[in-house]
Amino acid sequence: MTLSASPAAEALVTLANEGGGHDSLNPYAIGGGALGALLLLLWITTRLNRDR
């Protein structure tokens, strides 16, 4: 008896094996942008909580 995955799961495995990312997306730029956004949110939060 063989176990078969659903077509959606097979498509996801194929996509993961091929990389699936766009060549124009730089992971360092995305990570840096996410870090910048989180630091901005942290700064805003600390400015609004001056009473504590």
N, C-alpha and C positions, 0 to 999 in steps of 0.2 A: 504494500500500500504506500503510495507516494503522497506526500503533502504538497499541495500547491497553494501559492499565495494568490491573493486577489490581484486583478490587473492593476489596480491603483498602487498596491504595495510594490509590485514589480516595476512599475513606472518610477516610483520614488527611489528604489534601489538602483535602477539604471541611471537616474539623474544624479544620485550621490556618487556613483562610480565615475561618471563623466566629468564631475566638477560642477557643472550646471551654472557657473557664474559667468557674468559678462566680463570680457577682457578689459572694459573701460572702468570697472569698479575696482578701485585700489583699496585693499583691506586696511592699510595704514591710514588712509584718508578717512575712511568710515570710522575706524576706531578713534582717531584723533577728534573727529567731529562729535562723536558720542561722548568722549571724555570732556570736551569743551562744553557741550550742552549740560552735562551733569554738574560740572564745576559752576556753570552759570546758575543753575537751579539751586545749588548749595549756597552760593553767594547771596542770591535773592532771599532764600530762607533765613539765613543768618542776619540779614539786614532787617527783615520783618519781625524778628523775635528779639529785639533789643531789650525788652522788659524782663527777660529771664536771666 
